[in-house]
Amino acid sequence: MKRALPVIPAITLCALLSGCLFQRKAANPPPPSGQGADSKSRQEAFRESVKDLAKKIGAPESDIAGVAQEDMTWPDSCLGCVKAGESCAQVLTPGYRITLRVRDATYEYHTNRTDRVRLCGQSAVPPGPAPTPAM
């Protein structure tokens, strides 16, 4: 009986250790399927809008400041920005509304989530503090 006493703690210790070794650790769940891509598409849409505006108005990209960027679902393939004489497929199109500012004017861009940017409007900005330039 005395000999069995040291064996019991050893067996208990082995059982505890094996339970720890074989316990499955819950892995962090992967991000939702579009989360990483969505962030990248937001950044790309912003960069493409800045690049397009710089080309259209002849200003350096460093002079263009981002004011706002909103998720949108446009009602058509023209991104809610139909030009005269243009036909647009009536299909819901996810994208962004991006507002940019250069000196005393703001510019509104509509984008999809992949490769299209459209300048949809321009307006004067009342005097006030300048936003931080785009990086």
Secondary structure, 3 states (H helix, E strand, C coil): CCCHHHHHHHHHHHHHHHHHHHCCCCCCCCCCCCHHHHHHHHHHHHHHHHHHHHHHHCCCHHHCEEEEEEEEEECCCCCCCCCCCCCCCCCCEEEEEEEEEECCEEEEEEEECCCCEEEEEEEECCCCCCCCECC
